[in-house]
């Protein structure tokens, strides 16, 4: 009689933990098959500048970042040629030349589209060409000056964590 109770206790123990282990395995398999990818985002350190709808369309195997930049400041800002940099490096890129021309002006409360001449090329760390469907993760740096800053005033800068789908 004592041996049958030990056997019953052992079976109950194995069944309880067996079901728990089976549930864990099923959840792991479901999560792996969902192929979760990070959502597209472009979040700046400075909250008064916003970036919406980031995309990296493949043009001649180069990835040009297209997005909408919005200015939530109370004054207009000027972005200069070479002042928008998209990179995988965590290091701050070199700022534009002192005599750089104004690429775009974003009025207070306004926005611009980064397309065509104002689009910046994103660089892959590994080099090589972009492929449609991959996810680009990097940093977007913007060097700017307030519209009322004197020309000798140093560049201001902000950066954003960028996740965009290559299309």
C-alpha positions in Angstrom: 0.0 0.0 0.0 2.8 2.4 0.8 4.6 1.8 -2.6 1.4 2.6 -4.5 1.1 6.0 -2.8 4.7 6.8 -3.6 4.1 5.9 -7.2 0.9 8.1 -7.3 2.8 11.0 -5.8 5.6 10.6 -8.3 3.1 10.5 -11.2 1.3 13.6 -10.0 4.6 15.4 -9.7 5.6 14.5 -13.2 2.2 15.3 -14.7 2.0 18.8 -13.1 5.5 19.8 -14.1 5.1 18.1 -17.5 2.1 20.2 -18.4 3.9 23.4 -17.2 6.9 22.5 -19.4 4.7 21.8 -22.4 3.0 25.2 -22.0 6.4 26.9 -21.9 7.5 25.1 -25.1 4.3 26.0 -26.9 4.7 29.7 -26.0 8.3 29.7 -27.1 7.5 28.2 -30.5 4.6 30.7 -31.1 6.9 33.6 -30.3 9.6 32.4 -32.6 7.2 31.8 -35.5 5.7 35.3 -35.2 9.1 36.8 -36.4 8.7 40.0 -34.4 10.4 43.0 -35.8 10.7 46.4 -34.1 8.2 49.0 -35.1 9.3 51.9 -37.3 10.2 54.9 -35.1 12.3 58.0 -35.1 12.4 59.4 -31.5 14.6 62.5 -30.9 16.4 63.3 -27.6 15.0 66.8 -27.9 11.2 66.6 -27.7 10.5 69.8 -29.6 11.8 68.2 -32.9 9.8 65.2 -34.2 10.3 62.8 -37.0 7.3 60.9 -38.5 6.9 58.2 -41.1 10.5 57.2 -41.5 11.2 55.1 -44.6 14.4 54.0 -46.3 13.5 53.3 -49.9 16.2 51.5 -51.9 17.5 53.8 -54.7 20.3 52.2 -56.7 21.1 50.0 -53.6 21.7 53.1 -51.4 19.2 53.8 -48.6 18.0 57.4 -48.6 16.0 58.3 -45.5 12.6 59.9 -46.3 10.7 61.3 -43.3 8.7 64.3 -42.1 10.6 66.6 -39.7 8.4 68.8 -37.4 9.6 71.8 -35.4 7.8 72.2 -32.1 9.9 75.1 -31.0 8.7 78.7 -30.8 11.1 79.9 -33.4 12.2 78.8 -36.9 15.2 76.6 -37.3 17.7 76.4 -40.2 19.1 73.0 -41.3 22.3 73.3 -43.3 23.9 71.3 -46.1 25.5 68.3 -44.5 23.5 68.8 -41.3 21.4 65.7 -41.6 23.4 62.5 -41.0 22.0 59.0 -40.8 24.5 56.5 -39.4 24.9 53.2 -37.4 27.7 54.7 -35.4 27.0 55.9 -31.9 29.7 58.6 -32.3 28.6 62.1 -33.1 29.4 62.8 -36.8 31.4 65.9 -37.9 29.3 69.0 -38.1 28.7 70.9 -41.4 31.3 73.4 -42.7 31.1 76.8 -41.2 30.1 78.3 -44.5 27.5 75.7 -45.3 24.3 76.8 -47.1 20.9 76.6 -45.6 19.3 73.4 -46.8 15.9 73.9 -45.3 14.1 76.2 -42.9 11.4 74.7 -40.6 9.1 77.4 -39.3 7.9 77.3 -35.7 5.2 74.7 -35.5 5.8 73.7 -39.1 7.3 70.7 -40.8 9.3 69.7 -43.9 9.6 66.5 -46.0 13.0 64.9 -46.2 12.9 63.9 -49.9 15.0 64.4 -53.0 17.9 66.8 -52.3 17.1 67.0 -48.6 17.0 63.2 -48.1 20.1 61.8 -46.3 21.7 58.5 -47.2 21.8 55.9 -44.4 24.9 53.9 -44.1 25.1 50.2 -43.1 27.8 49.3 -40.6 28.5 46.1 -42.6 28.6 48.0 -45.8 27.0 46.5 -48.9 23.7 47.2 -50.5 20.3 47.5 -48.8 17.7 44.9 -49.5 14.0 45.4 -49.6 12.2 44.1 -46.4 15.2 44.5 -44.0 15.0 46.8 -41.0 17.4 49.6 -40.7 18.4 50.6 -37.1 20.7 53.5 -36.5 20.9 57.2 -35.4 19.7 60.3 -37.1 21.7 63.4 -36.3 20.5 66.9 -37.2 22.7 70.0 -36.9 20.8 73.2 -36.9 20.7 76.9 -35.9 17.8 78.9 -34.7 16.8 81.3 -37.5 17.7 84.3 -35.3 21.2 82.9 -34.3 24.1 85.0 -35.7 26.1 83.3 -38.4 29.1 82.9 -36.1 26.9 81.0 -33.5 27.9 77.3 -33.2 25.7 74.6 -34.6 23.1 73.1 -32.3 22.5 69.4 -32.6 20.1 66.6 -31.6 19.9 62.9 -32.4 17.1 60.4 -32.8 16.9 56.6 -32.4 15.9 55.5 -35.9 14.2 52.2 -36.9 12.9 52.1 -40.4 11.8 49.5 -42.9 13.7 49.3 -46.2 11.2 49.4 -49.0 
